[in-house]
C-alpha cells in the first residue's frame, strides 16, 4: 500500500515544513525512535540470554 510522503510525515509529526525547525524536529523524532528501538533490542537480547542460559542448564542436567 503506497503512502504519500506527506502522510508518512504526518504519522511521525515531522512534515518537513520549511525552515530549520522542521528538519530539527524530524531529526529529533528519528533519534528518539532509534533510541527506543536500541533500548528494546537490548532488553530482548538480555531476556534471550537469560532464557538460553536456563535452557543450556536444563540440557546439561538431562545429559548427566
C-alpha positions as CSV (number, residue, x, y, z in Angstrom):
1,X,0.0,0.0,0.0
2,X,1.7,3.2,-1.2
3,X,1.6,6.3,1.0
4,X,2.5,9.8,0.1
5,X,5.4,11.4,1.8
6,X,3.1,14.0,3.4
7,X,1.1,11.2,5.0
8,X,4.2,9.5,6.3
9,X,5.5,12.8,7.7
10,X,2.1,13.3,9.4
11,X,2.4,10.0,11.2
12,X,5.8,10.9,12.6
13,X,4.8,14.5,13.4
14,X,7.6,15.6,11.0
15,X,6.0,17.1,8.0
16,X,9.2,18.7,6.6
17,X,8.0,22.2,7.0
18,X,10.2,24.9,5.6
19,X,13.0,26.2,7.8
20,X,15.4,24.6,10.2
21,X,12.8,23.8,12.9
22,X,11.0,21.3,10.7
23,X,14.2,19.3,10.0
24,X,15.5,19.7,13.5
25,X,12.2,18.3,14.8
26,X,12.3,15.5,12.3
27,X,15.9,14.6,13.3
28,X,14.9,14.7,17.0
29,X,11.9,12.5,16.3
30,X,14.1,9.9,14.4
31,X,16.7,9.9,17.1
32,X,14.1,9.3,19.8
33,X,12.7,6.4,17.7
34,X,16.1,4.9,17.3
35,X,16.9,5.3,21.0
36,X,13.7,3.4,21.8
37,X,14.5,0.7,19.3
38,X,18.0,0.2,20.7
39,X,16.7,0.0,24.2
40,X,14.1,-2.5,23.2
41,X,16.7,-4.6,21.3
42,X,19.0,-4.6,24.4
43,X,16.0,-5.8,26.6
44,X,15.1,-8.6,24.1
45,X,18.8,-9.7,23.9
46,X,19.0,-9.8,27.7
47,X,15.9,-11.9,28.0
48,X,17.1,-14.2,25.3
49,X,20.5,-14.7,27.1
50,X,18.7,-15.5,30.4
51,X,16.4,-18.0,28.6
52,X,19.3,-19.5,26.7
53,X,21.3,-20.0,29.9
54,X,18.3,-21.7,31.6
55,X,17.9,-24.0,28.5
56,X,21.6,-24.9,28.5
57,X,21.5,-25.7,32.2
58,X,18.4,-28.0,31.6
59,X,20.2,-29.8,28.8
60,X,23.3,-30.3,30.9
61,X,21.2,-31.8,33.8
62,X,19.4,-34.1,31.3
63,X,22.7,-35.4,29.9
64,X,24.2,-36.1,33.3
